[in-house]
Amino acid sequence: MKLKPSLLMAAILAVGPLGAPIWAQAATETAPNHSYTAALQSMNAAAIDFSTSGNATFDIQGDQLTIDIKVEGAPPNITHWQHFHGLQGRMAADCATPAADINADGYVDLIETEPASGVTMVPFDKMPAAMDVAHGKYPMASTSGTYHYHQVVSVKALSAAFTKAFDGQALDLDKRVLLIHGVAAETNLPPTVQSLGPIPAQVTLPIACGKIERTDR
Ligand SMILES: [Cu+2]
């Protein structure tokens, strides 16, 4: 039997409105809209004589992750490495307390943050999805120690890079902490202050930390 063209057209039109919600539902499932904040508390303030504070928001709308990090009181005129750090295996990371200074040199260095905060995961530089922690272009603080980092990232691109680098793990922003690093290169630090490989401890010394928390529920 041959279908009349007008009937065929009607059938296509009937499928259209039904098809749309299915597509929309799939998109919602892969990229739910969520928002997160982190209140930054100073680290090593007494030792370095800078009390860094600030706040951050992470807003996911569809495939867009919009990141805003506002910092004040940081060592001025230098770039500040900043990342989210996290633990493996879906455990929630937390900010290290002064008790994390296990070698009692007066500084909670990057290595000493690891039991609480985990490892360096995603850089908040010019290209977070490139996940090039050591060569990223990080923000520079003004002469008064402030900066505002703003970046929009594709959730798909970042998730794909993250999953590849961290053994199938999801971004799980609400299980991460935001760490801000860095004092001036000429800052005198005791040799007991540890860092990552050949990277000077002045670059990686934590100066602020904030636990990332979901706010849309
Ligand atoms: Cu970091």
Residues whose N, C-alpha, C, O or C-beta is under 5 A from the ligand:
A	BS01	CU	Q82 H83 T120 L179
